[in-house]
Amino acid sequence: MNANWIKNQSEEKILKQILEEYYSDKYEIEYFIKSDDGGRHIEAKVIGQHNAAELRLRIPINYNGWRTVVVFTPLEVFLKKKED
């Protein structure tokens, strides 16, 4: 399958597919379509460095022709924000 054809698919459809395939009961994962110098990609965002490390082992670097990036919010920042 041509990677360019896949990237022309609906962003909603690809986000739904990756959400169904890579979810976790242990932590919440948010998926976004983003863009940077390397082009469009799927960004998976979680809270906590440990959760991000686990997710990086599960999600392939390329998912159906899309580059994937896993980012995290440090747990300490999240907890401080809730206390305010």
C-alpha positions in Angstrom: 0.0 0.0 0.0 1.3 3.4 -0.9 2.1 5.5 2.2 1.0 8.7 0.4 -2.4 7.2 -0.2 -2.7 6.3 3.5 -1.8 9.9 4.6 -4.6 11.2 2.4 -7.1 9.2 4.4 -9.2 11.1 6.9 -7.3 12.1 10.0 -10.3 11.1 12.1 -10.2 7.5 10.6 -6.4 7.0 11.3 -6.8 8.4 14.9 -9.7 6.0 15.5 -7.7 3.1 14.2 -4.7 3.8 16.3 -6.8 4.4 19.4 -8.6 1.1 19.0 -5.3 -0.8 18.4 -3.1 0.9 21.0 -5.1 1.7 24.2 -4.2 1.1 27.8 -6.3 0.3 30.8 -3.5 1.6 33.0 -3.2 5.1 31.7 -5.0 7.5 29.3 -3.5 8.1 25.9 -4.4 11.1 23.7 -3.7 11.0 20.0 -3.3 14.0 17.7 -2.2 14.7 14.2 0.6 17.2 14.3 3.2 18.6 11.9 6.8 19.5 12.3 9.9 19.8 10.0 9.6 16.1 9.1 5.9 16.5 8.0 2.7 15.3 9.5 2.7 12.6 12.1 0.7 11.0 14.9 1.5 12.2 18.4 0.6 10.0 21.3 0.5 11.9 24.6 0.5 10.4 28.1 1.2 11.5 31.6 4.4 10.2 33.2 7.8 9.2 31.8 7.3 5.5 32.7 4.0 5.3 30.8 5.7 6.9 27.8 8.5 4.4 27.9 6.0 1.5 27.9 4.0 3.0 25.1 7.1 3.5 22.9 7.7 -0.2 23.2 4.2 -1.0 21.9 3.6 1.6 19.2 5.7 1.2 16.0 7.8 4.0 14.7 5.6 4.0 11.6 1.9 3.2 11.8 0.2 2.7 8.5 2.6 5.0 6.7 2.4 7.7 9.5 5.4 8.6 11.6 4.6 8.2 15.3 5.9 10.3 18.2 5.3 9.5 21.9 5.4 12.5 24.3 4.7 12.8 28.0 3.8 15.4 30.6 5.9 14.9 33.7 3.8 13.5 36.5 5.2 16.1 38.9 3.9 18.9 36.7 0.5 17.3 36.5 0.2 16.8 40.2 1.3 20.4 41.0 -1.3 21.8 38.6 -4.1 19.8 40.3 -3.0 21.1 43.7 -3.3 24.8 42.7 
